Amino acid sequence: MKKLKLQNEVFKMFVVNYREWLDVLGYAESTAYYLPNHLQEFFYYVEQQNISTLTEITPKTIKDYYRELKQRANERRSGALSKSYLNKHQQALKKFREYLQNHNYKDFNVHLKSEANPTEEKLNILTIEEIKELFEATEFSHAEPRFKLRDKAILTILYSCGLRRNEAVHLNLKDIFFDKERVYVRKGKNYKERFVPINRRNAEILEDYIFEARPEFYQSYLSEALFINQQGKRMQGKSFANRLKVIVASTNNKNIIEKKITLHILRHSIATHLLQKDVPLENIKTFLGHTSLESTQIYTHLLRTIENEAIQPILARAEL
């Protein structure tokens, strides 16, 4: 749908400015990419209704668009669009409303109820045993020790510390406080700063990378970035994603490989594992850097779904 071409210059401008706004606020690269695409799709629909200005867009316009969206066939598989995908379209419009409000336009109203039980991501949540396999796989993820130690440090930051990709990219050496066992996250979503705890084992992994592996990278002393590439420059999000793919492949575990793990799934996994260990939701919210508890509560449903699916085979066997 991103190939849909807009004719209205004002709508085109909104899509561009919206993308830049999301990027400036520090949203993940995937969010700053997909939400503007969804907004463009909405504007394309609006143009087909002969609407040319924001003032002509009413709550009914948005509801009619969403109703049509729910009836669309899924291009990748049979059936309709997934609930998670529909919620992403909702997020795009609601976040655009926030963008407009920040620019003193308050007449864009979105009255849509989120789709319940978007459970697709549950299939990708890693078990604790699978996480252990990822860490073990770093012993085989590269021929050179410096890359292996860097891979293990990447897993520590993204899983054990639960950082978003953009947060990991912008970490600096001085953000690791070994004496306080804390990681300082300076560029979180919406530029919200926070401290994330690290245990002794995580600290040791980061120490091994910083003091043994990192100095072996080209001109490492010239960069303040925690994670640097072969050219001695700050690693970017795409490089993190590529290293994760290599680590996953190095497990030789078909189940893990088929889950198509992303960087954000590591964050989902640690949140779910903390909940399994009865860590209070409010603490998980602070750990993840969520603004509202509502964002964190999705993990309670996710965990409930996982537990229900785990017990179903047991119940089925009991009925035999």
C-alpha positions as CSV (number, residue, x, y, z in Angstrom):
1,M,0.0,0.0,0.0
2,K,3.0,2.3,0.4
3,K,3.0,2.6,-3.5
4,L,-0.2,4.5,-3.5
5,K,0.5,7.9,-4.9
6,L,-1.1,11.0,-3.4
7,Q,-2.2,13.9,-5.6
8,N,-2.9,16.4,-2.8
9,E,0.2,18.4,-2.0
10,V,-1.0,19.3,1.5
11,F,-1.5,15.6,2.3
12,K,1.9,14.8,0.9
13,M,3.4,17.4,3.1
14,F,1.7,16.0,6.2
15,V,3.1,12.5,5.5
16,V,6.6,13.9,5.2
17,N,6.4,16.1,8.3
18,Y,4.7,13.3,10.3
19,R,7.6,11.0,9.5
20,E,10.2,13.6,10.5
21,W,8.2,14.3,13.8
22,L,8.3,10.6,14.7
23,D,12.0,10.4,14.0
24,V,12.8,13.5,16.0
25,L,10.9,12.1,19.0
26,G,13.1,9.0,18.9
27,Y,10.6,6.4,17.8
28,A,12.0,3.1,16.5
29,E,13.0,3.1,12.8
30,S,10.2,0.6,12.0
31,T,7.6,2.9,13.6
32,A,8.9,6.0,11.9
33,Y,8.7,4.0,8.6
34,Y,5.3,2.2,8.8
35,L,3.1,4.7,10.6
36,P,3.5,7.4,7.8
37,N,2.8,4.7,5.2
38,H,-0.4,3.9,7.0
39,L,-1.3,7.6,7.1
40,Q,-0.5,7.9,3.4
41,E,-3.0,5.0,2.8
42,F,-5.6,6.9,4.8
43,F,-5.1,10.1,2.8
44,Y,-5.3,8.0,-0.5
45,Y,-8.8,6.8,0.7
46,V,-9.7,10.4,1.6
47,E,-8.8,11.6,-1.9
48,Q,-11.0,9.0,-3.4
49,Q,-13.9,10.5,-1.4
50,N,-13.1,13.9,-3.1
51,I,-11.9,15.4,0.2
52,S,-9.1,17.8,-0.1
53,T,-8.7,19.5,3.3
54,L,-8.3,18.3,6.9
55,T,-11.4,20.3,7.9
56,E,-13.5,18.0,5.6
57,I,-12.4,14.9,7.5
58,T,-15.0,13.9,10.1
59,P,-15.1,11.0,12.6
60,K,-17.5,9.3,10.2
61,T,-14.9,9.6,7.4
62,I,-12.4,7.8,9.6
63,K,-14.9,5.1,10.7
64,D,-15.9,4.5,7.1
65,Y,-12.2,4.1,6.1
66,Y,-11.6,1.7,9.0
67,R,-14.7,-0.4,8.1
68,E,-13.4,-0.7,4.6
69,L,-10.0,-1.7,6.0
70,K,-11.5,-4.5,8.0
71,Q,-13.1,-5.9,4.9
72,R,-9.9,-6.0,2.9
73,A,-8.3,-9.3,2.0
74,N,-4.9,-10.1,3.4
75,E,-2.4,-10.1,0.6
76,R,0.1,-12.4,2.4
77,R,-2.2,-15.1,3.5
78,S,-5.9,-16.0,3.3
79,G,-8.5,-14.2,5.3
80,A,-8.8,-10.7,6.5
81,L,-6.1,-8.3,7.9
82,S,-4.8,-9.3,11.3
83,K,-6.0,-7.5,14.4
84,S,-2.4,-6.4,15.1
85,Y,-2.2,-4.9,11.7
86,L,-5.5,-3.1,12.1
87,N,-4.3,-1.7,15.4
88,K,-1.2,-0.4,13.7
89,H,-3.5,1.6,11.3
90,Q,-5.3,2.9,14.4
91,Q,-2.0,3.9,16.0
92,A,-1.0,5.8,12.9
93,L,-4.2,7.9,13.0
94,K,-4.1,8.4,16.7
95,K,-0.5,9.4,16.7
96,F,-1.2,11.8,13.7
97,R,-4.0,13.4,15.9
98,E,-1.3,13.9,18.5
99,Y,1.0,15.5,15.9
100,L,-1.8,17.9,14.9
101,Q,-2.6,18.8,18.5
102,N,1.1,19.6,19.0
103,H,0.7,22.0,16.1
104,N,-2.4,23.6,17.5
105,Y,-5.0,21.8,15.3
106,K,-7.5,20.1,17.5
107,D,-10.4,19.1,15.1
108,F,-9.0,15.8,14.0
109,N,-10.9,13.2,16.1
110,V,-10.3,9.5,16.0
111,H,-13.1,7.4,17.7
112,L,-11.9,3.9,17.1
113,K,-11.8,1.0,19.6
114,S,-8.6,-1.1,19.6
115,E,-9.0,-4.6,18.3
116,A,-9.1,-7.0,21.2
117,N,-6.6,-9.9,21.7
118,P,-4.0,-9.2,19.0
119,T,-2.2,-12.4,19.7
120,E,0.0,-12.9,16.6
121,E,3.2,-11.8,18.4
122,K,2.8,-14.5,21.1
123,L,4.1,-17.0,18.5
124,N,7.4,-15.1,18.4
125,I,8.0,-14.8,22.2
126,L,11.1,-16.7,23.1
127,T,11.2,-19.0,26.1
128,I,13.9,-18.6,28.7
129,E,15.6,-21.7,27.3
130,E,15.6,-20.2,23.8
131,I,17.2,-17.0,25.2
132,K,19.9,-19.1,26.7
133,E,20.5,-20.8,23.3
134,L,20.9,-17.3,21.7
135,F,23.6,-16.4,24.2
136,E,25.3,-19.8,23.7
137,A,25.1,-19.3,19.9
138,T,27.3,-16.2,20.2
139,E,30.2,-18.6,20.6
140,F,29.7,-19.5,16.9
141,S,28.3,-16.3,15.5
142,H,31.6,-15.1,14.1
143,A,35.2,-16.4,13.6
144,E,36.7,-13.4,15.5
145,P,36.4,-13.2,19.3
146,R,35.8,-9.4,19.2
147,F,32.6,-9.9,17.2
148,K,31.4,-12.8,19.5
149,L,31.8,-10.6,22.6
150,R,30.0,-7.7,20.8
151,D,27.1,-10.1,19.8
152,K,26.8,-11.2,23.4
153,A,26.8,-7.6,24.6
154,I,24.1,-6.7,22.1
155,L,21.8,-9.5,23.4
156,T,22.5,-8.2,27.0
157,I,21.4,-4.7,26.1
158,L,18.4,-5.7,24.0
159,Y,17.1,-8.6,26.0
160,S,18.4,-8.4,29.6
161,C,18.0,-4.6,29.7
162,G,15.0,-4.5,27.4
163,L,16.1,-1.5,25.4
164,R,14.5,-0.4,22.1
165,R,16.7,-0.5,19.0
166,N,17.0,3.3,18.8
167,E,18.0,3.4,22.5
168,A,20.7,0.8,22.0
169,V,22.0,2.7,18.9
170,H,22.5,5.9,21.0
171,L,24.2,4.3,24.0
172,N,27.6,5.7,24.9
173,L,30.4,4.2,26.9
174,K,29.8,6.6,29.7
175,D,26.2,5.4,30.0
176,I,27.3,2.1,31.6
177,F,27.6,2.6,35.3
178,F,29.3,-0.5,36.6
179,D,29.7,0.8,40.1
180,K,25.9,1.4,40.4
181,E,24.9,-1.6,38.2
182,R,22.8,0.7,36.0
183,V,22.6,1.6,32.3
184,Y,21.6,5.1,31.6
185,V,19.1,5.4,28.7
186,R,19.4,8.9,27.4
187,K,17.4,8.8,24.2
188,G,14.3,6.8,24.9
189,K,10.9,7.2,23.2
190,N,9.7,10.8,23.4
191,Y,13.2,11.6,24.8
192,K,12.3,10.1,28.2
193,E,15.4,9.2,30.2
194,R,15.7,6.3,32.6
195,F,18.1,4.0,34.4
196,V,17.9,0.3,33.8
197,P,19.4,-2.2,36.3
198,I,22.0,-4.8,35.3
199,N,23.0,-7.8,37.4
200,R,26.6,-9.0,38.0
201,R,26.5,-11.5,35.0
202,N,25.2,-8.8,32.6
203,A,27.9,-6.4,33.9
204,E,30.6,-9.0,33.2
205,I,29.4,-9.5,29.6
206,L,29.5,-5.7,29.0
207,E,33.0,-5.5,30.7
208,D,34.3,-8.2,28.5
209,Y,33.1,-6.4,25.4
210,I,34.2,-2.9,26.5
211,F,37.6,-3.7,27.8
212,E,38.6,-6.7,25.7
213,A,36.7,-6.6,22.4
214,R,35.9,-3.0,21.6
215,P,39.5,-1.7,21.6
216,E,40.2,-4.2,18.8
217,F,37.9,-2.3,16.4
218,Y,39.4,0.2,14.1
219,Q,40.1,3.6,15.8
220,S,37.7,2.7,18.6
221,Y,39.2,5.4,20.8
222,L,37.7,8.1,18.5
223,S,34.1,7.2,19.2
224,E,32.0,7.6,22.3
225,A,29.5,5.1,21.1
226,L,29.1,1.8,23.1
227,F,28.6,-0.3,19.9
228,I,30.9,0.4,17.0
229,N,31.3,-1.3,13.6
230,Q,34.4,-2.3,11.7
231,Q,35.1,1.2,10.6
232,G,35.1,2.4,14.2
233,K,31.7,4.3,13.8
234,R,28.5,4.0,15.7
235,M,26.5,0.9,14.8
236,Q,23.1,1.6,13.3
237,G,19.8,-0.2,13.7
238,K,20.2,-2.2,10.5
239,S,23.5,-3.6,11.7
240,F,21.9,-4.7,15.0
241,A,19.2,-6.5,13.1
242,N,21.7,-8.2,10.9
243,R,23.8,-9.4,13.8
244,L,20.6,-10.8,15.4
245,K,19.9,-12.8,12.2
246,V,23.4,-14.3,12.4
247,I,23.0,-15.2,16.0
248,V,19.6,-16.8,15.4
249,A,21.0,-18.8,12.5
250,S,24.0,-19.9,14.7
251,T,21.6,-21.7,17.1
252,N,20.7,-24.3,14.4
253,N,17.4,-24.5,16.2
254,K,14.6,-24.8,13.7
255,N,12.0,-23.6,16.2
256,I,13.9,-20.4,17.0
257,I,14.7,-19.7,13.3
258,E,11.0,-20.1,12.3
259,K,9.9,-17.5,14.8
260,K,11.6,-14.9,12.7
261,I,12.9,-13.0,15.7
262,T,13.3,-9.2,15.5
263,L,15.1,-6.9,17.9
264,H,11.8,-5.8,19.4
265,I,10.8,-9.4,20.1
266,L,13.7,-9.6,22.5
267,R,12.1,-6.7,24.4
268,H,8.7,-8.4,24.3
269,S,10.3,-11.6,25.6
270,I,12.0,-10.0,28.7
271,A,8.8,-8.2,29.6
272,T,6.9,-11.5,29.4
273,H,9.5,-13.3,31.4
274,L,9.4,-10.7,34.1
275,L,5.7,-11.0,34.4
276,Q,6.1,-14.8,34.7
277,K,8.3,-14.2,37.7
278,D,5.6,-12.1,39.3
279,V,7.4,-8.7,38.9
280,P,4.8,-6.0,39.5
281,L,3.4,-4.4,36.3
282,E,4.4,-0.9,37.6
283,N,8.0,-2.0,37.9
284,I,8.0,-3.5,34.4
285,K,6.5,-0.2,33.1
286,T,9.4,1.7,34.6
287,F,11.9,-0.9,33.3
288,L,10.6,-0.7,29.7
289,G,10.2,3.1,29.8
290,H,6.5,3.1,29.0
291,T,4.7,6.4,29.5
292,S,1.4,4.7,30.6
293,L,0.6,1.5,32.3
294,E,-1.8,0.7,29.4
295,S,1.1,0.0,27.1
296,T,2.5,-2.5,29.6
297,Q,-0.8,-4.3,30.2
298,I,-0.7,-6.0,26.8
299,Y,1.8,-8.4,28.3
300,T,-0.7,-9.6,30.9
301,H,-2.9,-10.7,28.0
302,L,0.0,-12.1,26.1
303,L,1.1,-14.2,29.1
304,R,-2.4,-15.4,29.7
305,T,-2.7,-16.5,26.0
306,I,0.7,-18.3,26.2
307,E,-0.3,-20.1,29.4
308,N,-3.7,-21.1,28.0
309,E,-2.1,-22.6,24.9
310,A,0.4,-24.5,26.9
311,I,-2.3,-26.1,29.0
312,Q,-4.6,-27.1,26.1
313,P,-2.5,-30.1,25.0
314,I,-2.4,-31.4,28.6
315,L,-6.2,-31.1,28.8
316,A,-6.6,-32.8,25.5
317,R,-4.5,-35.8,26.6
318,A,-6.5,-36.0,29.9
319,E,-9.7,-36.4,27.9
320,L,-8.4,-39.3,25.9
